[in-house]
Amino acid sequence: MPRRPQEPSRLAPVWRAVIEIAFIIFLFYSNLLMGDFTSTNGRGRSFTSALRDIVTPTNSVIAIMSAMIGYVGFEYLRKKL
């Protein structure tokens, strides 16, 4: 009995979008964290205090908006090329 080819899930594009947006947000926060440690490399500076400085509502909004714009831009380029 021949097997039917599996149809791609309808959620596959959604999961890909979520993963790509999460990766862009990760890159945003890792860049902020590296910048925080290199610019203010004082004694007593801990990882948690650096996280407290960079994880703010303003940075979260910027990260989410940047990730959405980046995702839309890459999808446009992916379909265009």
Secondary structure by P-SEA (a helix, b strand, c coil): ccccccccccaaaaaaaaaaaaaaaaaaaaaaaaaaaaacccccccaaaaaaacccaaaaaaaaaaaaaaaaaaaaaaaac
